Amino acid sequence: MNIEELTLGQLKEIQNKVGSTKVSRNPYEIGKNYFIQTVTHYYTGKLIEVLPQEIVLEDAAWIADTGRFSDFIKDGKFNEVEPYPSGKLVIGRGSLVQAFQWTHPLPRAQK
């Protein structure tokens, strides 16, 4: 096959076949609540978008002090939290250390 001789229709057919086998390359579930650890901070929020270089949360909060980490994960209780008042929080994926689904209510009040 000479690629220089392909028609536009043949190129579109190849593109459709390749596109149909596309597999998601991230483990995130849109619409789920997450705990996110970056190299500098902890966050909670509802995941609304995953981009090539960023993730986007809504109803986000900065967890300033988790207290005992295993108790924080198990019970969802923390010592200090600073919720973002509104809007979206965009986090660079290059800064992520860990992320997991958060099964507790998202904190929306400052503590």
RASULGI-V449209 format. One record per backbone hydrogen bond with DSSP energy under -0.5 kcal/mol. CO is the residue of the C=O (numbers start at 0). NH is the residue of the N-H. Records with the same first field share a line. If there is no record, write none. Layout:
CO: NH + NH
This chain:
0: 2
1: 4
2: 5
6: 10
7: 11
8: 12
9: 13
10: 14
11: 15
12: 16
13: 17
14: 18
15: 19
16: 20
17: 20
18: 21
27: 29
28: 31
31: 46
32: 101
33: 44
34: 99
35: 37 + 42
36: 96 + 97
40: 37
41: 62
42: 35
43: 60
44: 33 + 46
45: 57
46: 30
48: 55
52: 92 + 93
53: 50
54: 90
55: 47 + 48
56: 88
57: 45
59: 83
60: 43 + 62
61: 63 + 81
64: 78 + 79
67: 71
68: 72
69: 73
70: 74 + 75 + 76
71: 75
79: 63 + 64
80: 110
81: 61
86: 58
87: 89
88: 56 + 90
90: 54
91: 94
92: 95
94: 38
97: 36
99: 34
100: 102
